[in-house]
């Protein structure tokens, strides 16, 4: 498919169990959902070593996607995330080994892809999690972190081929 050549997408999941305080304003029932990270090309996906995922309560101040991305790019301290996933190898995340679990509510999911320890790509999107509606798979499109990002071409046709050592 043409779209698969332009975008390298994969289900990412982070084994997150929300150890949140019961006095939270959210309903007590947790919900599990998946998200998909979309790079602008296969070469971009191959160039990323790790992904960091942070889930923010969207009802709190300074947690819109625009603010979160701006603060990350400016190296300003972010609000405390509801859930944080340490850097995970891109190939490990591509296999979709886990899921995100949080209480019902509205969340911003911030994803930072790194290359050799440097912030390389960034993306964010909002997920509404309720008891009555399956939230589906949240799509997160990544863009270059800044102007210093230079992606080199790859012989790989897919991220999976790269991860399996096939190119």
N, C-alpha and C positions, 0 to 999 in steps of 0.2 A: 504494500500500500504506500501511496505517496506520503501520507501523514506520518507513517512510521520512519520514513527517511528524514523528514524535517524535525521530528520530535522524538526524543528518547524518553519514554514514559515507563514508569514501573510502580507497582504498588509498594509502598513503603509502610512499614509498621514499626512501632516502637513498643516493646513490651512495657506498658505503663500501667501500673495499678495506682489509682488515685488514693493516696492516704490523706484525704482532706478532712478537716475538722467538721463534725456534725452540725455545728452552729452556722455553717455556711448558708448563704441565702438560696442555695440551689436545692432542688429535690434530692432526696437521699439515693434514689435509684441510679446506678451507673449505666452508661451506654458505651458499647464498643463500636468503633468505626474505623474505616481505612482511609488512607489518603494516597494520592498519586502525585509524584514529583515529575514535572515535565521540563526537560532541558531543551534548549533551542536547536540542538543538533546532537547526533551521536558523538561527535568529537568533543562537544562540551561535557557530555555525561562521562566519557572516558577520562577526561582531564580532571574530574573531581575525585579526590581521594576519599573524603569522608563527608557525612551529612550530620548536622546538628539540628535537632528539632526542639522547639520550645512552644508550649501551649499556654496561652494567656487568657484569663477571664476577661471577656469583652465588655463586661459591665464596669470594670475598674477604669480610673482615669489613665490617659496616655497609653491605651492598649489598642488603638486602631491600627490597622496594617500600615497605613502611611506613616504614622508616628513611630511604630516599631522599626520599620525599615530605615527611616531617616536616622533614628538614634543609633542603630547598628552601624550604618555607614559612617556616622559622625563619631563613632567610638564613645558615645555617651552611654552611661549605665542605663540598662533596660529595667522596667518594673520587674518584680519577682514573678517568674512564671508559675502557673499552677502545676505544671509538669515539665520536666526537662529531661532530654535524652542526651547522654554524652555522645561525643563524636563516634559514629559507627561507619565502618567501611561501606562505600557506595555499593560494592558488589554484594555485601551482606544484606543491605537494605533492599536491593533489587530482587532478592529472592522472596520477599514478603513473609518473613518468618514470625512476625508479631503484629499486634494491633494496639490502637490507642483506646484507653478506657478512662472516661471522665464522668462525673455526675452530670445530670441534665443541666443545660444552660447554653450560652453562646460563647464561643471561643475563637481566638485568633491563633492560627498555627503559623509560626515563623520557622522557615527552613533556611539554613545557611550551608552551602556546599563549600568545602575547603579544598585547596590545592597546596600541598607541601606546607600545611599549617596556616596558610593565608586565606582570608575570606575571599571566595572566588565568584560564587553566585548567591543570590538571595531571592526569596519569594515568600509570600504570605497570602492567606485567604481565611475567610470566616466560615465557621461551621456552627449550625444550630442543632443542638442535640435535645430531643424530647422523647418522652415515653411513647407517644403515639405515632411518630413518623420515623421510618428508617432514614438516617441521614445520608445514606449512600456513600460513594467514594468522593472525597474532597479533592479537587484538582488544584495543584499549586504550580504555577508557571514560574520558573526561575529566570532571572535576568542577570547580566554581568553585575558584579558587586560595585565595580568602578571602572574607570578608563584604563587601568593597568592590566586588566584581564585580556590576555591574548591566547586564544585557543588554537592549538596546532592541529593540522589534519591527522586523521587516523585511517588505517586500512580496514578497521572494523566496520562491519555493516550494522551491528547492534551492540548494545551494552552487554547483553548476555554472552555474545561471542568473545568480547574482551575479558569478561569475568571468567570464562572457561578456558582462557588462554588460546583461543582459536585464531587469533590474529596478531 
